Amino acid sequence: MAFEARGLVTRMQFGVLLGAGVSMLLPQVANAAAVTESDVTVTTPDGVADAYFVHPTTGTAPGVLIWPDIFGLRPAFRQMGKRLAESGYSVLVVNQFYRNGKAPAPSAYTPKSIEEMRPMASALNETTHMTDAKAFIAWLDKQPSVAKNRMMGTQGYCMGGPMAFRTAAAMPDRVGAVASFHGGGLVRADSPTSPHVQAAKTKARFLVAIATNDDARAPGDKDVLKATFAAAKLDAEIEVYADSAHGWCPPDSRVYNEPNAEKAWARLLALYGKL
């Protein structure tokens, strides 16, 4: 399939990425901030996107845009967004498939099959990544809970990795930190608009956490990323996480690896701590 050919996810990874649809409980945040959460909508050039917004109840905090993996906005990503807000951030978790309709309500959530996801995923591209990113970042900047005097962060999982890279490229003066977890298609050597090339033109700091089996499939990607960011003089932490499979971070994944997920989470907080 075209999406598979672009290196974003393999057919086998589709089969193991999503678990039973019921997210596990993530470890609690020490000294967690009280948060306010709501379902919101964001107008984009292509329509109206549904999203989940959660932020500390008092004060302002740096904005963060989260791009979910190929199975989209669901309870596990709401939980991940809330945990980040409890750590001191104003977080928008988006439904990147809004052009095909709203994400199911949490109470009605069921895993989608590869047949359902294939056309939706393949329809998104560099143009949609950039226009959506601009709309979502602009929406965050209008929220009273978002600190205007601090840069924003963005993070993506699976297909969300390239989206996070391109968010920084689309809004280089607003996005100061970018994280990709088992991201697919970050490096497209044959394309001048490869996400890694576009990201290297920003001033952001980067965290790239790579799954063991993704590295085995494309072992040269990490070296390209390291060389590209070094040449651009950008701060980038790029690591292959031992004994991790594609999709290890979301708690509803069949390959969820809590020790590695917690390591990645700690590195994310260290990255965002510099915003």
C-alpha positions as CSV (number, residue, x, y, z in Angstrom):
1,M,0.0,0.0,0.0
2,A,1.1,3.6,-0.6
3,F,1.3,4.4,3.2
4,E,3.4,1.3,3.7
5,A,5.7,2.2,0.8
6,R,6.3,5.6,2.3
7,G,7.9,3.9,5.3
8,L,5.4,5.1,7.9
9,V,4.2,1.7,9.1
10,T,4.5,-1.9,7.9
11,R,1.6,-4.3,7.4
12,M,2.8,-6.3,10.4
13,Q,3.0,-3.2,12.6
14,F,-0.6,-2.4,11.8
15,G,-1.4,-5.8,13.3
16,V,0.4,-5.3,16.6
17,L,0.1,-1.6,17.2
18,L,-3.3,-1.4,18.8
19,G,-4.5,-3.5,21.7
20,A,-8.0,-4.2,22.9
21,G,-9.0,-0.5,22.9
22,V,-8.9,-0.1,26.7
23,S,-6.0,2.0,27.8
24,M,-3.9,0.9,30.8
25,L,-3.4,3.2,33.7
26,L,-0.2,5.3,33.3
27,P,2.0,6.0,36.4
28,Q,0.7,9.0,38.3
29,V,2.5,12.3,38.2
30,A,4.2,13.4,41.4
31,N,2.8,16.7,42.6
32,A,0.4,16.7,39.7
33,A,-1.3,20.0,38.8
34,A,-5.0,20.2,38.9
35,V,-6.2,20.3,35.3
36,T,-9.2,21.4,33.3
37,E,-10.1,19.2,30.3
38,S,-12.6,19.7,27.4
39,D,-13.5,18.5,23.9
40,V,-12.9,21.4,21.4
41,T,-13.0,22.1,17.7
42,V,-10.4,23.9,15.6
43,T,-11.1,25.4,12.2
44,T,-8.6,24.6,9.5
45,P,-8.4,25.3,5.8
46,D,-10.0,21.9,5.1
47,G,-12.8,21.9,7.7
48,V,-13.3,21.6,11.4
49,A,-11.1,19.3,13.5
50,D,-12.1,17.8,16.8
51,A,-9.6,17.6,19.5
52,Y,-9.0,17.2,23.3
53,F,-7.6,20.1,25.2
54,V,-6.3,19.9,28.8
55,H,-4.3,22.4,30.8
56,P,-3.5,23.4,34.4
57,T,-6.5,24.9,36.0
58,T,-4.6,28.0,37.1
59,G,-1.9,30.1,35.6
60,T,-0.3,29.7,32.1
61,A,1.8,27.0,30.7
62,P,3.7,26.2,27.5
63,G,1.5,24.9,24.7
64,V,2.1,21.4,23.4
65,L,0.5,19.9,20.2
66,I,0.2,16.0,20.2
67,W,-0.1,14.1,16.9
68,P,-1.4,10.6,17.7
69,D,-0.4,7.4,15.9
70,I,-2.2,5.9,13.0
71,F,-5.2,4.9,15.2
72,G,-5.9,8.5,16.0
73,L,-7.5,10.3,19.0
74,R,-8.7,7.8,21.5
75,P,-8.7,7.2,25.3
76,A,-5.0,6.3,25.5
77,F,-3.9,9.6,23.9
78,R,-6.4,11.5,26.1
79,Q,-4.7,9.9,29.1
80,M,-1.2,10.8,27.8
81,G,-2.3,14.4,27.1
82,K,-3.8,14.7,30.6
83,R,-0.6,13.3,32.2
84,L,1.4,15.9,30.3
85,A,-0.9,18.7,31.5
86,E,-0.6,17.5,35.0
87,S,3.2,18.0,34.5
88,G,2.6,21.7,33.7
89,Y,1.6,22.0,30.0
90,S,-1.4,23.2,28.0
91,V,-2.0,20.3,25.7
92,L,-4.0,19.9,22.5
93,V,-4.4,16.3,21.2
94,V,-5.9,16.3,17.8
95,N,-7.8,14.0,15.5
96,Q,-5.7,14.1,12.4
97,F,-8.4,12.2,10.5
98,Y,-11.1,14.9,11.0
99,R,-11.6,15.1,7.2
100,N,-13.2,11.7,7.5
101,G,-15.3,12.5,10.5
102,K,-15.0,13.0,14.3
103,A,-13.1,10.6,16.5
104,P,-15.4,8.2,18.3
105,A,-16.5,9.2,21.8
106,P,-14.4,7.5,24.4
107,S,-17.3,5.4,25.6
108,A,-17.9,4.1,22.0
109,Y,-14.3,3.5,21.1
110,T,-13.4,0.3,19.2
111,P,-10.1,-0.4,17.4
112,K,-10.2,0.3,13.7
113,S,-8.9,-2.2,11.2
114,I,-6.2,-1.8,8.6
115,E,-8.8,-1.6,5.9
116,E,-10.5,1.4,7.6
117,M,-7.2,3.2,8.3
118,R,-5.4,2.8,5.0
119,P,-7.3,5.4,2.8
120,M,-7.5,7.9,5.7
121,A,-3.8,7.7,6.4
122,S,-2.8,7.7,2.7
123,A,-4.8,10.9,2.1
124,L,-2.6,13.0,4.4
125,N,0.6,14.5,3.1
126,E,3.1,17.3,3.4
127,T,0.5,19.9,2.5
128,T,-2.0,18.8,5.1
129,H,0.7,18.4,7.7
130,M,1.7,22.0,7.3
131,T,-1.7,23.6,7.0
132,D,-3.1,21.7,10.0
133,A,0.0,22.5,12.1
134,K,-0.4,26.2,11.5
135,A,-4.1,26.1,12.4
136,F,-3.5,24.0,15.6
137,I,-0.6,26.2,16.8
138,A,-2.6,29.4,16.1
139,W,-5.6,28.0,18.0
140,L,-3.3,27.2,21.0
141,D,-2.0,30.7,20.9
142,K,-5.5,32.1,21.4
143,Q,-6.0,30.1,24.7
144,P,-5.6,32.1,27.9
145,S,-3.9,29.1,29.5
146,V,-1.0,29.1,27.0
147,A,2.1,31.1,27.9
148,K,2.8,33.5,25.1
149,N,6.3,34.3,26.4
150,R,7.5,30.7,26.1
151,M,8.0,28.5,23.0
152,M,5.7,25.5,22.3
153,G,6.4,21.8,22.0
154,T,5.1,19.2,19.7
155,Q,5.3,15.4,19.7
156,G,4.2,12.7,17.4
157,Y,3.8,8.9,17.4
158,C,4.1,6.6,14.4
159,M,2.7,8.7,11.5
160,G,2.7,11.6,13.9
161,G,6.5,11.8,13.9
162,P,6.7,13.5,10.4
163,M,3.8,15.7,11.4
164,A,5.7,16.9,14.5
165,F,8.8,17.6,12.4
166,R,6.7,19.6,9.9
167,T,4.9,21.5,12.7
168,A,8.3,23.0,13.6
169,A,9.0,23.7,10.0
170,A,5.6,25.4,9.6
171,M,5.9,27.5,12.7
172,P,9.7,27.9,13.3
173,D,9.3,31.0,15.4
174,R,6.7,29.4,17.8
175,V,7.8,25.8,18.2
176,G,11.0,25.2,20.1
177,A,10.9,21.5,20.9
178,V,10.0,18.4,18.9
179,A,9.7,14.8,19.9
180,S,9.1,11.7,17.7
181,F,8.3,8.3,19.2
182,H,8.6,5.3,16.9
183,G,8.0,7.8,14.1
184,G,7.7,6.5,10.5
185,G,8.9,8.2,7.4
186,L,11.1,10.8,9.1
187,V,13.8,10.3,6.5
188,R,12.9,10.2,2.8
189,A,16.3,10.4,1.1
190,D,14.8,10.9,-2.4
191,S,12.8,14.0,-1.4
192,P,13.8,17.6,-0.8
193,T,10.7,17.9,1.3
194,S,11.6,15.0,3.6
195,P,10.5,15.8,7.2
196,H,14.1,15.6,8.4
197,V,15.3,18.2,5.9
198,Q,12.5,20.6,6.7
199,A,13.0,20.1,10.4
200,A,16.7,20.9,10.1
201,K,15.8,24.4,8.9
202,T,14.3,25.3,12.3
203,K,15.8,26.4,15.6
204,A,14.1,23.7,17.7
205,R,15.5,21.0,19.9
206,F,14.7,17.4,19.0
207,L,14.1,14.1,20.7
208,V,13.9,11.1,18.4
209,A,13.1,7.7,20.0
210,I,13.4,4.8,17.6
211,A,12.0,1.3,18.0
212,T,14.4,-1.6,17.6
213,N,12.5,-3.2,14.8
214,D,12.2,0.2,13.0
215,D,15.9,0.6,13.2
216,A,16.4,-2.9,11.8
217,R,14.2,-2.1,8.8
218,A,15.9,1.2,8.1
219,P,19.3,1.2,9.9
220,G,20.7,4.2,8.1
221,D,17.9,6.6,9.2
222,K,19.4,7.3,12.6
223,D,22.8,8.2,11.0
224,V,21.1,10.5,8.5
225,L,19.2,12.2,11.3
226,K,22.3,12.6,13.4
227,A,24.4,14.0,10.5
228,T,21.6,16.4,9.4
229,F,21.0,17.9,12.8
230,A,24.7,18.1,13.5
231,A,25.3,20.0,10.3
232,A,22.5,22.4,11.2
233,K,23.9,22.8,14.7
234,L,20.7,21.7,16.3
235,D,20.4,20.0,19.7
236,A,19.1,16.5,18.9
237,E,18.9,13.4,21.1
238,I,18.5,10.4,18.8
239,E,18.4,6.9,20.3
240,V,17.3,3.4,19.4
241,Y,15.4,2.0,22.4
242,A,16.6,-1.5,23.1
243,D,14.1,-4.3,23.1
244,S,11.3,-2.0,21.9
245,A,8.8,-2.6,19.1
246,H,7.1,-0.1,16.9
247,G,4.3,1.3,19.0
248,W,5.8,0.8,22.4
249,C,4.7,4.1,23.9
250,P,0.9,4.3,23.9
251,P,-0.5,2.2,26.9
252,D,-3.1,0.5,24.7
253,S,-0.6,-0.9,22.3
254,R,-0.1,-4.7,22.3
255,V,3.7,-4.0,22.4
256,Y,3.5,-1.4,25.2
257,N,6.8,-1.5,27.0
258,E,6.4,0.4,30.3
259,P,10.1,0.7,31.2
260,N,11.0,2.1,27.8
261,A,7.9,4.2,27.7
262,E,8.8,5.7,31.0
263,K,12.3,6.4,29.8
264,A,10.9,8.1,26.8
265,W,8.5,10.1,28.9
266,A,11.4,11.3,31.2
267,R,13.4,12.4,28.2
268,L,10.3,14.3,26.9
269,L,9.9,16.2,30.1
270,A,13.6,17.0,30.0
271,L,13.2,18.3,26.5
272,Y,10.2,20.4,27.4
273,G,11.9,21.7,30.5
274,K,14.0,23.8,28.2
275,L,11.1,25.6,26.6
